[in-house]
Amino acid sequence: MRTLDNGDKIDATVVDFSKAFDLVPHGRLLTKIANSGVDSRVVVWIREFLLCRTQRVRVGGQLSAEVTLTSEVPHGSLLGPLLILAYVNDIWRNMESTIRLYADDCVIYRKIINNADMEKLQKDLDRLREWAVENEMKINPSKSKAVRFTRARVKDPLNYSLMGTLIPEASSCKYLGIILRSDLCWADQVNYAVKKAWKALHFTM
């Protein structure tokens, strides 16, 4: 907020990871957890939690053969978000811009003073692409968003890209359930919260 009050601007990209919970490879995840320095007994416990999981698919009356899962963090589990965080915790390395993570929610941003700052943010997006390829994660550029936070009425178009695809520019974005508008006005978030509360009230009546 203080940055915008001073007349400066911040460019941010909200990155969409496709099916992040399904793509985490067990072997690489366990290696990262072990290398983080946690107690070896914790690593063994997590390995037992992840390995030997199987799944089957039913289509109509037909049931497929059982398949052992070599990737996937269990959906809806208490450990799920923590395991995702353990897997992506090295994503910030070599980044010059600020990056915020919670599970598969990722936003990269930096204060923009000149073109050099925009180039630095783009380089960090390129580093993110390299990290995703190396760690077998998929990024969906078309579902990601680029937002310029500023109080200026006239805004230059944003030209940030991921995976060779231009990131769609937006006037607002949702991060961790909060709607962030480019001018940091809370009107959209308030309206969203009121609608949710109204629906919840009607549901319980």
C-alpha positions as CSV (number, residue, x, y, z in Angstrom):
1,M,0.0,0.0,0.0
2,R,2.8,2.4,0.9
3,T,4.5,1.8,-2.5
4,L,1.3,2.7,-4.3
5,D,0.8,5.8,-2.1
6,N,4.3,6.9,-3.2
7,G,3.3,6.7,-6.8
8,D,5.2,3.5,-7.5
9,K,3.9,0.3,-9.1
10,I,4.3,-3.4,-8.5
11,D,4.0,-6.1,-11.2
12,A,2.8,-9.5,-10.0
13,T,2.1,-12.8,-11.7
14,V,-0.1,-15.4,-10.1
15,V,1.1,-18.7,-11.4
16,D,-1.3,-21.6,-12.0
17,F,0.2,-25.1,-11.4
18,S,-1.9,-27.7,-13.2
19,K,-2.8,-30.8,-11.0
20,A,0.1,-30.0,-8.7
21,F,-1.1,-32.5,-6.0
22,D,-1.3,-35.3,-8.6
23,L,2.1,-34.7,-10.2
24,V,4.5,-34.7,-7.2
25,P,6.8,-37.7,-7.7
26,H,7.3,-39.6,-4.4
27,G,10.9,-40.4,-4.9
28,R,12.0,-36.8,-5.5
29,L,9.7,-35.5,-2.7
30,L,11.3,-37.9,-0.2
31,T,14.8,-36.9,-1.3
32,K,14.0,-33.2,-0.8
33,I,12.5,-33.9,2.7
34,A,15.6,-35.9,3.7
35,N,17.9,-33.2,2.4
36,S,16.1,-30.6,4.4
37,G,17.6,-32.0,7.6
38,V,14.5,-33.3,9.3
39,D,14.7,-36.4,11.6
40,S,15.2,-39.6,9.5
41,R,12.3,-41.2,11.4
42,V,10.0,-38.5,9.9
43,V,11.2,-39.3,6.4
44,V,10.5,-43.0,7.0
45,W,7.0,-42.2,8.4
46,I,6.2,-40.0,5.3
47,R,7.6,-42.8,3.0
48,E,5.2,-45.3,4.6
49,F,2.4,-42.8,4.3
50,L,3.0,-42.3,0.5
51,L,4.3,-45.6,-0.9
52,C,2.2,-48.6,-1.8
53,R,-0.8,-46.5,-2.6
54,T,-3.0,-47.9,-5.4
55,Q,-6.0,-46.8,-7.4
56,R,-8.6,-48.3,-9.7
57,V,-11.0,-46.7,-12.1
58,R,-14.6,-47.7,-12.7
59,V,-16.2,-46.9,-16.0
60,G,-19.8,-48.1,-16.1
61,G,-19.7,-51.6,-14.8
62,Q,-16.0,-52.2,-15.7
63,L,-13.3,-51.9,-13.1
64,S,-9.7,-51.4,-14.2
65,A,-6.7,-53.2,-12.9
66,E,-5.1,-51.9,-9.8
67,V,-2.2,-49.5,-10.4
68,T,0.5,-48.5,-7.9
69,L,0.9,-44.7,-7.6
70,T,4.4,-43.3,-8.0
71,S,3.3,-39.7,-7.7
72,E,0.5,-37.8,-6.0
73,V,0.0,-36.2,-2.6
74,P,-3.2,-37.4,-1.1
75,H,-6.0,-34.9,-1.6
76,G,-7.9,-33.6,1.4
77,S,-5.3,-34.9,3.9
78,L,-3.8,-32.7,6.6
79,L,-0.3,-33.5,5.3
80,G,-1.1,-32.6,1.7
81,P,-0.3,-28.8,1.8
82,L,2.8,-29.4,3.9
83,L,4.1,-32.0,1.5
84,I,3.5,-29.7,-1.4
85,L,5.4,-26.9,0.4
86,A,8.3,-29.3,1.1
87,Y,8.4,-30.1,-2.6
88,V,8.3,-26.5,-3.9
89,N,10.4,-25.0,-1.1
90,D,13.4,-24.6,-3.3
91,I,11.6,-22.7,-6.0
92,W,12.8,-19.4,-4.7
93,R,16.5,-20.1,-5.2
94,N,18.2,-17.8,-7.8
95,M,15.1,-15.6,-7.8
96,E,15.6,-11.8,-7.6
97,S,11.9,-11.0,-7.3
98,T,9.8,-11.8,-4.2
99,I,7.9,-15.1,-4.3
100,R,5.1,-16.2,-2.0
101,L,4.0,-19.8,-1.7
102,Y,1.3,-21.8,0.0
103,A,0.8,-25.3,-1.3
104,D,0.3,-24.9,-5.1
105,D,-0.6,-21.2,-4.8
106,C,2.3,-19.1,-6.1
107,V,2.8,-15.4,-6.8
108,I,5.9,-13.6,-8.0
109,Y,6.2,-9.8,-7.8
110,R,8.6,-6.9,-7.7
111,K,8.6,-3.1,-7.5
112,I,8.8,-1.7,-11.0
113,I,10.8,1.5,-11.5
114,N,12.1,1.1,-15.0
115,N,12.3,-1.4,-17.9
116,A,15.2,-3.2,-16.2
117,D,12.9,-4.2,-13.3
118,M,10.4,-5.7,-15.8
119,E,13.3,-7.6,-17.4
120,K,14.3,-9.0,-14.0
121,L,10.8,-10.2,-13.3
122,Q,10.7,-11.9,-16.7
123,K,14.0,-13.6,-16.0
124,D,12.6,-14.9,-12.8
125,L,9.6,-16.3,-14.7
126,D,12.0,-18.0,-17.0
127,R,13.8,-19.5,-14.0
128,L,10.4,-20.7,-12.7
129,R,9.8,-22.5,-16.1
130,E,13.2,-24.2,-15.7
131,W,12.4,-25.3,-12.2
132,A,9.0,-26.7,-13.3
133,V,10.6,-28.7,-16.1
134,E,13.3,-30.0,-13.7
135,N,10.8,-30.9,-11.0
136,E,8.2,-32.5,-13.3
137,M,5.5,-29.9,-12.6
138,K,3.2,-28.3,-15.1
139,I,2.4,-24.6,-15.4
140,N,-0.7,-23.4,-17.2
141,P,0.1,-19.9,-18.5
142,S,-3.4,-19.3,-19.9
143,K,-4.8,-19.7,-16.3
144,S,-2.1,-17.6,-14.7
145,K,-2.6,-13.9,-14.4
146,A,-0.4,-10.8,-14.6
147,V,-1.5,-7.7,-12.6
148,R,0.0,-4.3,-12.3
149,F,-0.8,-2.7,-8.9
150,T,-0.8,1.0,-9.3
151,R,-3.0,4.0,-8.6
152,A,-2.3,5.4,-12.1
153,R,-5.4,5.6,-14.4
154,V,-3.4,4.9,-17.5
155,K,-1.5,1.6,-17.5
156,D,1.0,0.3,-20.0
157,P,0.2,-3.2,-21.2
158,L,2.0,-6.1,-19.5
159,N,4.0,-8.5,-21.6
160,Y,5.2,-11.2,-19.3
161,S,5.3,-14.8,-20.5
162,L,5.6,-18.3,-19.1
163,M,6.4,-21.5,-21.1
164,G,6.6,-19.3,-24.2
165,T,3.0,-18.1,-23.8
166,L,1.9,-14.6,-22.9
167,I,0.4,-14.4,-19.5
168,P,-3.2,-12.9,-19.6
169,E,-3.3,-9.4,-18.0
170,A,-6.0,-8.8,-15.4
171,S,-7.3,-6.0,-13.3
172,S,-7.6,-8.2,-10.3
173,C,-6.6,-11.7,-9.1
174,K,-7.6,-14.1,-6.3
175,Y,-4.8,-15.3,-4.0
176,L,-5.5,-17.6,-1.1
177,G,-9.2,-16.7,-1.4
178,I,-8.7,-13.0,-1.3
179,I,-9.5,-10.8,-4.3
180,L,-6.7,-8.3,-5.0
181,R,-7.6,-5.4,-7.3
182,S,-4.9,-3.5,-9.2
183,D,-5.7,-0.3,-7.2
184,L,-5.9,-2.3,-3.9
185,C,-9.5,-1.3,-3.4
186,W,-11.3,-3.9,-1.3
187,A,-14.8,-3.4,-2.9
188,D,-14.6,-6.6,-4.9
189,Q,-13.5,-8.7,-1.8
190,V,-16.3,-7.2,0.3
191,N,-18.9,-7.9,-2.3
192,Y,-17.6,-11.5,-2.7
193,A,-17.7,-12.0,1.1
194,V,-21.2,-10.7,1.4
195,K,-22.4,-13.0,-1.4
196,K,-20.8,-16.0,0.3
197,A,-22.3,-15.1,3.6
198,W,-25.8,-14.6,2.0
199,K,-25.6,-18.0,0.3
200,A,-24.5,-19.6,3.5
201,L,-27.4,-18.0,5.4
202,H,-29.9,-19.2,2.9
203,F,-28.4,-22.7,2.9
204,T,-28.9,-23.0,6.7
205,M,-32.4,-21.6,6.8
